[in-house]
Each structure stands twice: as C-alpha cells, then as structure tokens.
Amino acid sequence: MSNDSTTRGYLTPVGDGPAYDDALEQEIGRWISGVAGLPAEQVLPLWNAPQPPDQPDGTTWCEFSIAAVPRPLSQSNVQVSDEQSEQWTWEEIAVSCSFYGPLSATTSANFRAGMFIEQNNAELNVSGLSLVDAGAIKSLPELIDNQRVRRYDLSVTLSRKNTRTYNIRTLKSASTHYFGE
C-alpha cells in the first residue's frame, strides 16, 4: 500500500486528523456541561456503550447526539511544502440535546442563552468549533418507567474546519521538448 505520491496506490491521511467518535463527544459534552451548569456525569452521549444507569428521580440531566455533515463543495487542497499537501474541509455538526428532570426547562434555557455569551464562544473556539445557530426549545414530555418525565429538546448547529495531511510531493522538474519554430 502506498502512502505517498511517488508510487501508485491509494493515499491515506498522515498525522492527527479531526476528532470524531468519543473525542468529539467528550468535547461537546464538556461544552454542554460548562455552559448549562450541569455536572459532567449528568451530560451523556445518546449512543453510549455500555449504557449508563438511569439517572435518579429528581435529577436534572442532559442526553445529546451528534451528526457531522460535510458542507457541499467545501473542500480545498493546498500544497503546504514540497513533501505534503493539506486537504481542508468545512463541516456542520448538528447537536441534538434533550434535557430531563425537574429543572430541565431552566437548564435548557440557560444553555441556549449561555451559548451566545462571547466568553463561552471563545472557549468553544479553542476546540476548533464555532456556534452557527440554535433552534427553539421544545417541550416533549417522555414516559420513562411508566412515569411522565419533563423533557426539553434543543438543536444546535456548530461548524468546524478539518485539516487532513497527505504525503503528496510537488513536481520539482520535468523534461520538456518544444517542436516547431
């Protein structure tokens, strides 16, 4: 298998790429926890394995899911040295948050308001993410263990630039022949 452009074959990125999976969930979980004012153990990714135990009655907590969607036609290839090229892509990350418990309306409202505070945005930007938009808070009570539980949902759109590095070499010289006068 080739991993540079001097030989035939497929190229794969080298070095660290953008965070996905657990790393992205942890970063977004820290953001939700910090802005909403919830303890980290009460902010849970929806697709967690193993599934954590149910939160005790009377606890306000948040469950979230993430979907990363590349923006159409948002790719650029930039030769950064004689040895390497970078591929830049921009993607939107849709975050769906569900707040549960007795203070779920207050917590979801505080989270939505707090994400528009400049200092909170600056902290989010440190991780390479930017706030694009936040939707309306929707009340969607849920039946859990035969009990109605307060639930408030909020959708948030984030954006980020991804950089992947490939070993694509520049053409340093080539022989040319001119024909004619």
Buried (B, 14 or more C-beta within 10 A) or exposed (E): EEBBBEEEEEBEBEEEEBBEEEEBBBBBBBBBBBBBBBEEEBBBBEEEEEEEEEBEEEBBBBBBBBEBEEEEEEEEEEEEEEEBBBBEBBBBBBBBBBBBBEBBBBBBBBBBEBBEEEEBBEBBEEBBBBBEEBBEBEEEEEEEEEEEBBBBBBBBBBBBBBBBBBBBBEEEEEEEEEEEE
